[in-house]
């Protein structure tokens, strides 16, 4: 899954985002492109879904842009 996080172009929000994602069950890997805030997430579909991932990111004050 690929999403764009507006704040993921600065070091602190990227660290926060990575911490959020690695703590979630089912997330296997997350790669952040600091140029444009693109986040590529590899996850186990039997453990978690895209909506839960997006909701969790938004709960931490980060904003998604489609």
Protein Blocks (a to p, Z undefined) as FASTA:
>chain_A
ZZddfklmbfklmmmmmmmmmmpghiabdcddfknopacddddfklpcfklmmmmmmmno
pacdZZ
